[in-house]
Amino acid sequence: MPRVASVREVAKALGLGTDEQRRLLATASADEWKGAAGPGPTERQHYLPYDIPDFTGRTAEETRLADLLGGGTSAVVVTAIDGMAGVGKTTLAVHAAHLMAERFQDGHFCCNLHGFTPGHAPTGPASALEALLRMAGVDGARIPHSLQERSALWRTTLSGRRALVVLDNAADAEQVRPLMPGSASCAVIVTSRRRLLSLEGAVPLSLDVLPEADACALVARIAGRGRVVDAPEAVAEIAGLCGYLPLGIRMTAARLAHRPAWTPEDLVAELRAGSLRSGESGNQHAVSTAFALSYARLSPDLQRLFRLLGLHPGTDLDAYAAAALAGTDEATARQGLQELVDVHLLEEYEPHRYQLHDLLRRHTQEVLRESEPPARQDEAELRLLDHYLFTALNARQVVAPGQRLLAFEIDRPPVDAPDVSARAPALAWYEAEHANLVALITCAAARSRVEHVWRYAHVLQHLFDIRGRTLDWVGTHELALAAVEHLDDRLAHAEILTSLAIACWHAGRHEDAFSQGLEALALCRKIGDAWGEAVILTNFGVAHSALGGTEEAIDLHRQALALYADLDAPWGEALSLTSLGSVYARLGRTAEALDHHRRALDRYRGIGDPWGEALTLTNIGTGHRQLGQFGDAVRHHARALWLARRTGDRRAESEFLNDLGVTYHAAGCHEASRRRHRRALNVASAIDNSPQIARAHQGLAHSLAEDDPGAAHDHGRRALAIEGELTAPETSELISRLATFDQDRDRRQGLL
């Protein structure tokens, strides 16, 4: 496939005229960027948890679900399974989903809503939608922030697809309603301890405990039929002492399966003794007894591992996190986790990711209070915090080379940690652990672990930035700012203020951004932090340039460049150089702009920073566009876009797509321009990047002006609404163009 630049040179050599060159350029660009928005048709996604091999009973319920899910209707089929804790709602939902999977060939999704998880707030609909959209193949950085937009994107994503969605452990109908697909080709199974009577269109299915025959059959399947075939009375009593509750039966029968010397009568005797010791009654008593007996038979090391799992503030974990809690190596922890899975005390809901059943989490926290002294609980929590911080620090150094990280010691480095020594696994680890990382920061703040709070926020700042998680960036840094105010560490205080100011700028909180930036600047100058001062000056320069203050921006960037040069900081020099070049480009001083960008590019490449390289390449592309060298411009923008996608920087991706759109428009390739601006709009909207949203609308207004003036007018109005809020310098140009649109429309209507 020839590159655009090559096609341009061929066109020149052939002596083609301007129009012919543009048509050839458009064809080449379309081929070069076919599919650039992402992968092709979505591959089938299968996110159902494991289906247990010993599923027993529930024949009538299975048949009912099959009838509901298999019947053709004109609306989404929603089945709401309700019942007490431990009765097997999730097990039935997952089992039925596996049985029906072939009817829903476009995807199977499952999301735990934590409606009744001890120590865990119910998952908000917005967070649940983020998880579901990721499962459906939507890149995390493309997911909008608002609940309404996420819900709309979810419905759009599943439109026309035959998909099955399991929403487990719902708190109420309000939590579930925004998660409903909009296509009649989809089906939803909801589980909850409450009857969701107000969930529109949901068909209720209430579960009771197992019938005695099914309960006895479950005991036999788990314990082994050969072990119990001669003891039907003992089996019946085991089932009865477990309250016919599947969770209790599984834990109890698993103990018999793992003890060859025991008879069913031995297990009955132990259950009776446990019942006498317990003051509880009913089903809670059955689960408590089963848990107590199963827990008591674990080895001391396994007991300790199990109860320490209750200290994890997130919803799931891997063997590395378990090893940190227990203070052991990953292999030992993984073996222990598998043993807990074998005795039904832990769920491996997907390969190498583990979670506790809600009832077991509560029991775990009870035995923690009883068996683990507070000092040892604190030590385990600190090991867990240091494990994630250690890994996050390593990932940050890989993803953002050359940027400053404040020095600090990790007191309890883990024995084993995930391999994040390359960019791809580093970003994958961050994506998998993002929710846990935010939970850890929140937990550390609640427990006044102020050093961990600011260190986490500082290390994760760049990852929050490039993945477009602006709200988490702001929220964690507000916690960090409160934390550093309790410390005598003015450098950390200045660093958090600086990062929070940048986050507020991206979040559209411009007054807060300037206020915190000025405070950070004063503090940096007071303590002699030249790097921090340069970072603030650079970002003020970028802000002033965006708002039209080019002379002020030049002065600020020059000050920052001098500071970075004195520090011998090539990353900072490169940032100041390319930022200064962008201001020169705005002023039409293209030769100076390109000189600065090329000097910046040398520095970024020297330290191996693809993030900075991408930023500079697109700026060089802008310079070539201003010189009318469209092929060279496209080549530089395209390389920048490729690097942005490789580094996972969605904020940059939206900017570079807009740059391509502007260049194609300047080259007369209006359709190619529209495609890039539309992609930019999708990415920028997903991460609430207001400046790039405005640029995309403005670009669409320009490229549609001749072919569809009405649509162009609409995009122009949208851009003006955003740029008016930003007081951007392009506002006057937009107002002039909109006035032209209005005059043309009035002329067509005979009003002029």
C-alpha positions in Angstrom: 0.0 0.0 0.0 1.7 3.3 -1.0 2.0 6.0 1.5 0.2 9.3 0.9 3.5 11.2 0.6 4.7 8.8 -2.1 1.4 9.2 -4.0 1.9 12.9 -3.9 5.4 12.7 -5.3 4.1 10.4 -8.1 1.3 12.9 -8.9 3.9 15.7 -9.2 6.1 13.6 -11.4 3.1 12.9 -13.7 2.4 16.6 -14.0 -1.2 16.2 -12.7 -3.1 19.4 -12.0 -4.2 20.5 -8.5 -7.6 18.8 -8.7 -6.2 15.5 -10.0 -3.6 15.6 -7.2 -6.3 16.1 -4.6 -8.4 13.2 -5.9 -5.5 10.9 -5.9 -4.5 12.0 -2.4 -8.0 11.4 -1.2 -8.0 7.8 -2.6 -4.7 7.1 -1.1 -5.7 8.4 2.3 -8.9 6.4 2.3 -6.9 3.2 1.6 -4.2 4.1 4.1 -6.7 4.7 6.9 -9.3 2.1 6.2 -10.5 0.8 9.5 -8.5 3.4 11.5 -11.4 4.0 13.8 -10.7 0.6 15.4 -11.3 -3.1 14.8 -13.8 -4.3 12.3 -17.1 -6.0 13.2 -17.0 -6.9 16.9 -15.9 -10.4 17.7 -18.0 -12.5 19.9 -17.5 -11.6 23.5 -18.0 -14.2 26.2 -17.8 -12.9 29.7 -19.9 -15.4 31.6 -18.3 -16.8 34.8 -17.6 -20.5 34.9 -20.6 -22.8 34.9 -20.3 -25.2 37.8 -20.1 -28.9 36.7 -22.2 -30.1 39.6 -25.3 -28.0 39.0 -28.2 -29.9 40.5 -32.0 -29.4 40.5 -33.9 -26.3 39.5 -35.4 -28.2 36.5 -38.6 -26.2 36.5 -36.8 -22.9 36.8 -34.4 -23.9 33.9 -37.4 -24.7 31.7 -39.1 -21.4 32.6 -35.9 -19.4 31.7 -35.4 -21.3 28.5 -39.0 -20.5 27.5 -38.6 -16.9 28.3 -35.2 -16.4 26.7 -36.1 -18.4 23.6 -39.4 -16.8 22.8 -39.5 -14.1 20.1 -40.8 -10.8 21.3 -40.9 -7.2 20.2 -39.0 -6.1 23.4 -36.0 -6.9 25.4 -36.7 -10.1 27.5 -35.9 -9.4 31.2 -36.1 -12.1 33.8 -35.6 -11.0 37.5 -34.5 -13.9 39.8 -35.0 -13.1 43.4 -34.4 -15.0 46.6 -32.5 -15.1 49.9 -28.7 -15.0 50.2 -27.0 -18.2 49.3 -30.1 -19.8 47.6 -28.3 -20.1 44.3 -29.6 -17.1 42.2 -26.3 -16.4 40.6 -25.5 -20.1 40.0 -28.9 -20.5 38.3 -28.5 -17.4 36.2 -25.0 -18.3 35.0 -26.0 -21.9 34.3 -29.1 -20.8 32.3 -27.0 -18.3 30.4 -24.5 -21.0 29.4 -27.4 -23.3 28.3 -28.8 -20.4 26.2 -25.5 -19.1 24.9 -25.9 -20.4 21.4 -29.1 -18.4 21.0 -27.2 -15.2 21.6 -24.2 -15.5 19.3 -23.1 -11.8 19.5 -22.0 -11.7 23.1 -22.6 -12.9 26.7 -22.0 -10.4 29.5 -22.0 -10.5 33.3 -21.7 -7.7 35.8 -21.8 -8.0 39.6 -23.7 -5.0 40.9 -22.7 -5.6 44.6 -26.2 -4.7 45.8 -25.7 -6.6 49.0 -21.9 -7.0 49.3 -20.7 -6.4 52.9 -18.4 -3.5 53.2 -19.0 -2.5 49.6 -21.4 0.2 48.3 -23.7 -1.0 45.5 -22.0 -0.4 42.1 -23.4 2.8 40.6 -25.1 2.4 37.2 -22.4 4.5 35.6 -19.6 2.3 36.9 -21.5 -0.8 35.8 -22.0 0.6 32.3 -18.2 1.3 32.1 -17.5 -2.4 32.9 -20.2 -3.6 30.4 -19.0 -1.3 27.6 -15.4 -2.5 28.1 -16.7 -6.1 27.8 -18.5 -5.2 24.6 -15.2 -4.0 23.0 -15.5 -0.3 23.7 -12.1 1.2 24.6 -12.1 2.5 28.1 -11.0 6.0 27.1 -13.9 6.2 24.6 -16.5 5.7 27.4 -18.4 9.0 28.3 -18.5 10.2 31.9 -22.2 10.9 32.3 -24.7 8.1 33.1 -27.0 9.2 30.4 -24.3 9.1 27.7 -23.0 5.8 28.9 -26.5 4.3 28.9 -27.1 5.6 25.3 -23.7 4.2 24.2 -24.6 0.8 25.7 -27.9 0.7 23.9 -26.2 1.7 20.6 -23.4 -0.8 21.1 -25.9 -3.7 21.5 -28.3 -2.5 18.8 -29.2 -5.3 16.5 -26.9 -7.8 18.3 -28.1 -11.0 19.8 -26.6 -10.5 23.2 -27.3 -12.0 26.7 -26.6 -9.9 29.8 -26.5 -11.2 33.3 -26.8 -8.4 36.0 -26.0 -10.1 39.3 -26.8 -9.0 42.8 -28.9 -5.9 42.0 -29.8 -3.6 44.8 -33.0 -2.2 43.3 -34.7 -1.4 40.0 -33.1 2.1 39.8 -29.7 0.5 39.7 -30.7 -1.8 36.9 -32.8 0.4 34.7 -30.0 2.4 32.9 -28.3 -0.9 32.1 -31.1 -2.2 29.9 -30.3 -2.8 26.2 -32.6 -1.2 23.7 -32.8 -4.0 21.1 -35.4 -6.8 21.2 -32.7 -9.2 20.0 -31.1 -9.0 23.5 -32.1 -10.6 26.8 -31.3 -9.8 30.4 -31.2 -11.9 33.5 -31.2 -10.0 36.8 -30.6 -11.5 40.2 -31.4 -9.7 43.5 -32.4 -10.4 47.1 -35.3 -8.1 46.5 -38.3 -8.6 44.2 -37.8 -5.9 41.6 -41.5 -5.1 41.2 -40.9 -1.7 39.6 -38.6 -2.9 36.9 -40.7 -2.4 33.8 -41.3 -5.6 31.7 -39.4 -7.9 34.0 -40.8 -11.4 34.5 -40.2 -12.4 38.2 -38.8 -15.8 39.1 -38.5 -16.4 42.9 -36.2 -19.0 44.2 -36.7 -20.9 47.5 -34.3 -23.3 49.1 -33.8 -26.6 47.3 -36.4 -29.4 47.6 -35.2 -32.1 49.8 -34.6 -34.6 47.0 -32.5 -32.0 45.0 -30.6 -31.0 48.2 -29.7 -34.7 48.8 -28.7 -35.1 45.2 -26.4 -32.0 45.5 -24.8 -33.5 48.7 -24.1 -36.8 46.7 -22.7 -35.0 43.7 -20.2 -33.0 45.6 -19.2 -35.5 48.2 -19.1 -38.4 45.7 -22.0 -40.8 45.2 -19.9 -43.8 46.3 -19.3 -42.1 49.6 -23.0 -41.7 50.5 -24.9 -44.4 48.6 -25.3 -46.5 51.8 -26.2 -43.6 54.0 -29.4 -42.0 52.7 -30.6 -40.9 56.2 -27.3 -39.2 56.9 -27.4 -37.4 53.6 -30.9 -36.2 54.3 -29.9 -34.9 57.7 -26.8 -33.2 56.2 -29.1 -31.4 53.7 -31.5 -30.5 56.5 -28.8 -29.2 58.8 -27.6 -27.0 55.9 -31.2 -25.6 55.6 -31.4 -27.0 52.0 -29.4 -23.9 51.1 -27.1 -24.6 48.1 -24.2 -22.5 49.5 -24.2 -24.2 52.8 -24.5 -27.7 51.2 -21.6 -27.0 48.9 -19.2 -25.9 51.6 -20.3 -28.8 53.9 -20.3 -31.6 51.3 -16.9 -30.5 50.0 -15.5 -31.2 53.5 -16.6 -34.8 53.2 -15.2 -35.1 49.7 -11.8 -34.0 50.9 -11.7 -36.4 53.9 -11.6 -40.0 52.7 -11.7 -41.4 56.3 -14.9 -39.7 57.2 -18.4 -41.2 56.9 -21.5 -39.2 56.3 -22.4 -40.0 59.9 -19.2 -38.3 61.0 -20.2 -35.2 59.1 -23.6 -35.3 60.7 -22.2 -35.4 64.1 -20.0 -32.4 63.5 -22.9 -30.5 62.0 -25.0 -31.2 65.0 -22.2 -30.1 67.4 -21.8 -26.9 65.4 -25.6 -26.3 65.5 -25.5 -26.6 69.3 -22.7 -24.0 69.5 -24.4 -21.5 67.2 -26.9 -19.1 68.6 -28.3 -18.4 65.1 -31.3 -19.9 63.5 -32.7 -20.5 60.0 -30.8 -20.1 56.8 -28.2 -17.8 58.2 -27.5 -20.4 60.9 -27.0 -23.0 58.2 -24.5 -20.9 56.3 -22.7 -19.8 59.5 -22.4 -23.4 60.6 -21.1 -24.6 57.2 -18.7 -21.8 57.1 -17.4 -22.3 60.6 -16.9 -26.0 60.0 -15.2 -25.5 56.6 -13.0 -22.7 58.0 -12.0 -24.7 61.1 -10.8 -27.6 58.9 -8.4 -25.4 56.9 -4.7 -25.4 57.7 -3.6 -22.4 59.8 -1.9 -20.8 56.8 -4.9 -21.2 54.6 -7.2 -19.8 57.4 -5.0 -16.8 57.6 -4.9 -16.3 53.9 -8.7 -16.6 53.7 -9.5 -14.1 56.5 -6.9 -11.6 55.1 -8.8 -11.5 51.8 -11.5 -9.6 53.6 -9.1 -6.6 54.0 -9.0 -6.0 50.2 -11.1 -2.9 49.5 -11.7 -3.8 45.9 -14.1 -6.3 44.4 -11.6 -8.8 43.1 -8.0 -9.7 43.2 -5.3 -11.8 41.7 -2.6 -14.1 43.3 -0.1 -11.2 43.5 -2.4 -9.2 45.7 -3.2 -12.2 47.8 0.5 -12.8 48.2 1.0 -9.3 49.4 -1.8 -9.6 52.0 -0.3 -12.8 53.3 3.3 -11.8 53.0 4.2 -14.7 50.8 5.2 -15.4 47.2 2.8 -15.5 44.3 3.1 -19.3 43.7 2.2 -20.1 47.3 -0.7 -17.6 47.3 -2.0 -19.0 44.0 -2.0 -22.5 45.4 -3.9 -21.3 48.5 -6.5 -19.5 46.4 -7.0 -22.7 44.3 -7.5 -24.7 47.5 -10.1 -22.2 48.7 -11.9 -22.5 45.4 -11.9 -26.3 45.7 -13.7 -26.1 49.0 -16.2 -23.5 47.8 -14.9 -20.7 50.0 -13.8 -18.5 47.0 -14.9 -18.0 43.4 -12.6 -17.9 40.4 -15.0 -15.9 38.3 -12.5 -15.7 35.4 -9.0 -17.1 34.9 -6.7 -15.9 37.7 -9.2 -13.4 39.1 -10.9 -14.2 42.4 -13.8 -12.9 44.5 -15.7 -13.7 47.7 -19.4 -14.5 47.9 -21.1 -11.7 49.8 -22.0 -14.0 52.7 -18.5 -15.3 52.9 -17.0 -11.8 52.8 -19.1 -11.0 55.9 -17.9 -14.1 57.7 -14.3 -13.3 56.7 -14.5 -9.9 58.3 -16.0 -11.4 61.5 -13.1 -13.9 61.9 -10.7 -11.1 61.1 -12.0 -9.2 64.1 -11.8 -12.3 66.2 -8.5 -13.8 65.1 -6.3 -11.1 63.6 -5.0 -8.5 66.0 -5.3 -4.9 64.7 -1.6 -4.5 64.4 -1.4 -7.5 62.0 -4.4 -6.3 60.0 -2.6 -2.9 59.6 0.6 -4.7 58.5 -1.3 -6.7 55.9 -3.1 -3.6 54.6 0.2 -1.8 54.3 1.7 -4.7 52.4 -1.2 -4.6 50.0 -0.9 -0.8 49.5 2.8 -1.1 48.9 2.3 -4.0 46.4 0.0 -2.0 44.2 2.1 1.2 44.6 5.3 -0.7 43.7 3.7 -2.1 40.5 2.1 1.2 39.6 5.4 2.9 40.0 7.1 0.4 37.7 4.3 0.8 35.1 4.5 4.6 35.3 8.2 4.6 34.6 7.7 2.5 31.5 4.8 4.4 30.2 6.2 7.9 30.8 10.0 8.0 30.6 11.7 11.3 31.3 9.0 12.8 33.4 9.8 13.6 37.0 8.7 11.3 39.8 9.3 12.4 43.3 11.6 10.1 45.2 10.1 8.0 48.0 10.9 4.6 49.5 8.4 1.7 49.4 8.7 0.2 52.8 7.3 -3.2 52.1 8.1 -4.2 48.5 6.3 -7.3 47.4 8.1 -10.7 47.1 6.5 -11.1 43.6 4.9 -8.5 41.4 3.3 -8.6 37.9 5.6 -8.0 35.0 5.0 -4.5 33.7 8.4 -4.0 32.1 6.9 -3.2 28.7 4.3 -0.7 27.7 1.6 -3.1 26.6 1.5 -5.2 29.8 1.9 -2.0 31.9 -1.3 -0.5 30.4 -3.1 -3.8 30.5 -2.3 -4.1 34.3 -3.5 -0.6 34.9 -6.8 -1.2 33.0 -7.4 -4.5 34.9 -6.7 -2.8 38.3 -8.1 0.7 37.7 -11.1 0.2 40.0 -9.0 -1.4 42.7 -6.5 1.4 42.5 -9.2 4.1 43.0 -10.6 2.0 45.9 -7.2 1.7 47.5 -6.7 5.5 47.4 -10.2 6.1 48.9 -9.5 3.5 51.6 -6.1 4.9 52.4 -7.6 8.4 52.7 -10.4 7.1 55.0 -7.7 5.5 57.2 -5.5 8.6 57.2 -2.7 6.9 55.4 -1.7 10.2 53.9 1.7 9.2 52.5 0.1 6.5 50.4 -2.7 8.8 49.2 -0.5 11.4 47.7 2.1 8.9 46.3 -0.7 6.9 44.6 -2.2 10.0 43.1 1.3 11.2 41.9 2.2 7.9 40.3 -1.1 7.4 38.6 -1.5 11.0 37.2 -0.2 10.2 33.8 -2.2 7.0 33.5 -5.4 8.9 34.4 -4.5 11.5 31.9 -3.7 9.4 28.8 -6.7 7.1 29.4 -9.1 10.0 29.7 -10.2 9.2 33.3 -10.4 12.9 34.2 -13.0 12.5 36.9 -10.9 9.9 38.7 -7.9 12.1 38.2 -9.6 15.1 39.9 -11.2 13.0 42.6 -8.0 11.2 43.7 -6.0 14.4 43.6 -8.5 16.2 45.8 -8.0 13.5 48.3 -4.3 13.8 47.9 -4.4 17.5 48.3 -6.2 17.1 51.6 -3.6 14.5 52.6 -0.5 16.6 51.9 -1.9 19.4 53.9 -1.2 17.2 57.0 2.4 16.7 56.0 5.5 18.8 56.2 6.4 18.1 52.6 6.0 21.2 50.5 7.4 19.5 47.4 4.7 16.9 47.4 2.2 19.6 48.1 3.3 21.6 45.1 3.3 18.5 42.9 -0.2 17.5 43.8 -1.4 21.1 43.3 0.2 21.2 39.9 -1.4 18.0 38.8 -4.8 18.9 40.2 -4.7 22.2 38.3 -4.0 20.4 35.0 -6.8 17.9 35.8 -9.3 20.7 36.5 -8.3 22.4 33.2 -9.2 19.2 31.3 -12.4 18.9 33.4 -13.5 22.3 32.3 -13.0 23.8 35.8 -10.8 26.7 34.5 -11.1 29.0 37.5 -10.0 26.2 39.8 -7.2 25.3 37.4 -5.8 28.9 37.4 -6.3 29.3 41.1 -4.5 26.0 42.0 -1.8 26.7 39.3 -1.0 30.1 40.8 -0.8 28.6 44.3 1.5 25.8 43.0 3.7 28.4 41.2 4.1 30.5 44.3 5.0 27.4 46.4 7.5 26.1 43.8 9.3 29.5 43.7 9.3 29.6 47.5 10.9 26.2 47.9 13.2 26.5 44.8 11.5 23.7 42.8 12.6 24.7 39.3 11.1 21.6 37.7 7.7 22.2 39.2 7.9 25.9 38.3 8.7 25.0 34.7 5.8 22.5 34.5 3.3 25.2 35.8 4.7 27.8 33.4 4.4 25.4 30.5 0.8 24.6 31.3 -0.1 28.3 31.8 1.5 28.9 28.4 -0.7 26.2 26.8 -3.8 27.7 28.5 -3.0 31.2 27.4 -2.4 30.0 23.8 -5.7 28.2 23.8 -7.4 31.3 25.0 -5.7 33.6 22.4 -3.0 35.1 24.5 -0.1 34.3 22.2 2.4 36.9 23.4 1.9 35.8 27.0 2.2 32.2 26.0 5.5 32.8 24.2 6.9 34.5 27.3 5.8 31.7 29.6 7.2 29.0 27.4 10.5 30.8 27.1 10.7 31.0 30.9 10.0 27.3 31.2 12.5 26.4 28.5 15.3 28.3 30.4 14.5 26.5 33.6 14.5 23.1 32.0 17.8 23.9 30.2 19.4 24.8 33.6 18.2 21.5 35.0 19.5 19.6 32.0 16.0 18.0 31.6 15.6 17.0 28.0 12.0 15.9 28.5 11.0 19.3 29.8 13.1 21.1 27.1 11.3 19.1 24.4 7.9 20.0 25.9 8.7 23.7 26.0 10.2 23.7 22.5 7.2 22.0 20.8 4.8 24.1 22.9 6.6 27.3 21.8 6.6 26.0 18.2 2.8 25.6 18.4 2.4 29.3 19.4 4.7 30.4 16.5 2.5 28.3 14.2 -0.6 30.2 15.3 1.2 33.4 14.4 2.1 32.1 11.0 5.9 32.0 11.8 6.1 28.5 10.3 9.8 28.2 9.8 10.5 29.0 13.5 7.7 26.6 14.5 9.2 23.7 12.5 12.7 24.5 13.9 11.4 24.3 17.4 9.4 21.1 16.7 12.4 19.3 15.2 14.6 20.2 18.1 12.0 18.8 20.4 11.7 15.7 18.4 15.4 15.0 18.7 15.1 15.2 22.5 12.0 13.0 22.8 13.6 10.4 20.6 16.8 10.6 22.6 15.0 9.6 25.8 12.7 7.1 24.1 9.4 8.8 24.8 6.8 7.9 22.2 4.2 10.1 23.9 6.3 13.3 23.3 7.4 12.0 19.9 3.7 11.8 18.9 2.9 15.3 20.1 5.8 16.7 18.2 5.2 14.8 15.0 1.6 16.1 14.7 2.9 19.6 15.3 5.4 19.2 12.5 2.5 18.0 10.3 0.7 21.3 11.1 3.8 23.2 9.9 3.8 21.2 6.6 0.1 21.9 6.1 0.7 25.7 6.5 3.4 25.4 3.8 0.9 23.6 1.5 2.9 20.3 1.8 -0.2 18.2 2.4 1.4 14.8 1.8 4.2 15.4 4.3 1.6 16.8 6.7 -0.6 13.7 6.5 2.4 11.4 6.9 3.5 13.2 10.2 -0.1 13.3 11.6 -0.6 9.6 10.7 2.6 8.6 12.5 1.6 10.6 15.5 -1.8 9.0 15.5 -0.3 5.5 15.3 2.0 6.3 18.3 -1.0 7.7 20.3 -2.9 4.5 19.8 0.2 2.5 20.7 0.7 4.4 23.9 -2.9 4.3 24.8 -3.3 8.1 24.8 -6.9 8.8 23.9 -6.7 12.5 24.6 -3.9 12.8 22.0 -5.8 10.5 19.7 -8.7 12.9 19.5 -6.3 15.8 18.8 -4.4 14.1 16.1 -7.6 12.9 14.3 -8.7 16.6 14.3 -5.2 17.6 12.9 -5.7 15.0 10.1 -9.2 16.4 9.4 -7.9 19.9 9.1 -5.1 18.9 6.8 -7.4 16.9 4.5 -9.8 19.8 4.3 -6.9 22.1 3.4 -6.0 19.6 0.7 -9.6 19.7 -0.7 -10.3 16.1 0.5 -13.6 17.0 2.3 -14.9 13.5 2.7 -11.6 12.3 4.2 -11.7 15.4 6.5 -15.2 14.6 7.7 -14.2 11.0 8.5 -11.4 12.1 10.7 -13.4 14.8 12.5 -16.2 12.4 13.2 -13.7 9.9 14.7 -12.2 12.7 16.7 -15.6 13.7 18.0 -16.3 10.2 19.1 -13.1 9.9 21.0 -13.2 13.4 22.5 -16.8 13.0 23.6 -16.0 9.8 25.3 -13.4 11.5 27.5 -15.1 14.9 27.8 -12.3 16.7 26.0 -14.1 19.9 25.3 -11.4 21.7 23.2 -11.2 18.7 20.8 -15.0 18.3 20.8 -15.2 21.9 19.7 -12.5 21.4 17.1 -14.3 18.4 15.7 -17.5 20.3 15.3 -15.7 23.2 13.8 -13.9 20.9 11.3 -17.2 19.3 10.4 -18.8 22.7 9.8 -16.0 23.6 7.4 -16.0 20.3 5.5 -19.8 20.2 5.2 -20.3 23.8 4.2 -20.7 23.1 0.5 -22.4 19.8 0.6 -24.8 20.2 3.5 -25.1 23.8 4.8 -27.7 22.8 7.3 -25.6 20.2 9.0 -22.6 22.6 8.8 -24.6 25.3 10.6 -25.5 22.8 13.3 -21.9 21.8 13.9 -20.8 25.4 13.9 -23.4 26.3 16.6 -22.2 23.4 18.7 -18.6 24.4 18.3 -19.4 28.0 19.2 -21.3 26.9 22.4 -18.2 25.1 23.6 -15.6 27.6 22.4 -17.6 30.5 23.8 -17.3 28.8 27.2 -13.5 28.4 26.6 -13.2 32.0 25.1 -11.1 30.4 22.4 -9.5 32.6 19.7 -11.4 30.7 17.0 -14.7 32.1 18.3 -14.7 35.2 16.1 -14.0 33.0 13.0 -16.9 30.8 13.9 -19.3 33.7 14.5 -18.3 35.1 11.1 -18.9 31.7 9.4 -22.3 31.2 11.1 -23.3 34.7 10.0 -22.5 33.6 6.4 -24.6 30.5 6.9 -27.5 32.5 8.2 -27.3 34.9 5.3 -27.2 32.1 2.8 -30.2 30.4 4.4 -32.2 33.7 4.4 -31.3 34.3 0.8 -32.5 30.8 -0.2 -35.8 31.5 1.7 -36.2 34.8 -0.1 -35.7 36.9 3.0 -32.9 39.1 1.5 
